[in-house]
Amino acid sequence: MGKATGFIEYVREEEGKRKPLSRLDDWKEYTSPFSDDTLSRQGARCMDCGTPFCHMGMERVMETIATMERSGLSNEQALFSAFEVVAKQKEAISPLEAVAK
């Protein structure tokens, strides 16, 4: 869970978006990423209410966080470690990609 009163204290922020005309000439991302501070603030809004759409696609991250919390790591340590695990899994070549090469 984030901060107990975070949902009330912090306003939901949207990523910045580039104007459509500026996006015509390239295939770059059209949203600008949040800073680490903004991500921490937005994460503090989590009420751990169990709403499924909040965590869609995050099953591995959530499982890893739970495992690391049980082993005594802080929430922040567990979160960063979980994302590192998922990032490494995504970097691994899938069997389909290996066959295609």
C-alpha positions, 0 to 999 in steps of 0.5 A: 500500500502507498500512503494511507491518505495519499489518494486524498492528498495527491491529485492524479497526474496525467503524462504530458503529450506531444501535440499531434502536428509535432508527431507527424514526422517521427515514430517517437513516444508521444507521452513524456515520462514522469520524474521519479518524484512524480512516480513516487507521489502517484504510487503513494495514491494506491489504497491497495483496494484490490481493484483489478484494473489497477494491477493488470499486467503487473502480476509478476511485479506484485508477486515479486514485491510480496515475496520480497516483503515477506523476506524483510525488504522495504516496499521501495527496495521490493518495488525496484527489485521487482521491476528489475526482475520483470525487465530481465525477463522481458530482455530474454529472447522468447522461444519464438524469437529464437526460432525466427533467428 
